Amino acid sequence: MGYKEINREIDVKSVYDGNVVRALLFSSENEPNRHIVRSALAIAKSQKGGEYHFHPDTDEVYYIIDGEGVVELEDKSISVSPDNCINIPRNTKHRIRSIGRSDLKYIAFHIADADFYGAVVHQPIDNDVSDGK
């Protein structure tokens, strides 16, 4: 498989005598004092997406499963496609949207410091400059 690191390191290994390829997206061994507080399968409808927002207490990691999209981080846009992985640091204004004919399917992980056990805050941006997609 063609796992591609966008801005987060992916540890890809062949396991079970080469019968399975494993792409490690997060390990507390590699990021001590941190843990996943939420993970979700998300689907952005074709040519649609979320609003600009940020998370004050958690980093977010998107792993793209299917479709073509764009992740907008602050003032830059990053094209994403299957097997891409992107890290979004806490307090970073961002959104993801589909740009293809099919839906964009991805897994979103929220990663926090070890002492954080609260709810993930999804803080919208008041001056959403979205293009309506």
C-alpha positions, -999 to +999 in steps of 0.1 A: +000+000+000+012+035-006+010+051+028+020+087+025+031+109+053+018+145+048+030+160+080+028+131+105+052+102+107+037+068+098+054+037+110+047+011+083+057-025+089+050-059+073+037-083+100+024-119+102+050-132+078+043-104+053+006-112+051-005-079+067+009-043+063+004-023+095+005+015+095+009+027+131-007+062+133-003+067+171+015+049+199+019+061+235+054+045+233+063+071+207+044+099+223+047+094+261+022+113+283-004+115+255-034+094+247-063+092+222-094+107+237-117+102+207-117+085+173-144+087+147-151+076+111-162+106+092-176+111+057-177+144+039-203+143+011-191+150-024-181+186-029-190+194+008-171+196+041-169+210+076-167+246+088-136+262+101-130+253+137-102+246+163-097+224+193-082+241+224-072+209+243-065+183+216-045+177+185-063+161+157-051+135+132-069+127+099-062+094+082-078+094+047-095+062+037-112+070+004-119+100-018-101+132-027-101+162-005-085+193+009-075+201+044-073+238+051-049+247+079-047+284+089-035+299+056-026+269+036-044+241+017-032+205+016-046+180-010-053+146+006-061+112-009-063+076+004-035+065+028-025+101+036-021+111+072-021+147+085-015+161+119-034+192+131-020+208+163-043+221+189-056+257+184-050+254+147-079+267+126-088+240+101-115+222+081-116+193+057-137+190+025-143+167-004-133+179-038-140+148-058-171+132-073-173+107-044-175+111-007-144+117+013-140+090+041-115+095+069-108+086+105-103+115+129-083+109+161-081+135+189-049+132+210-045+149+243-020+151+272-022+122+296-040+142+323-068+154+300-100+133+302-127+158+292-149+162+262-133+172+229-142+209+223-151+218+187-148+256+187-163+272+156-146+303+140-169+333+141-157+347+108-161+315+087-147+323+053-160+291+038-168+290+001-200+271+008-187+237-001 
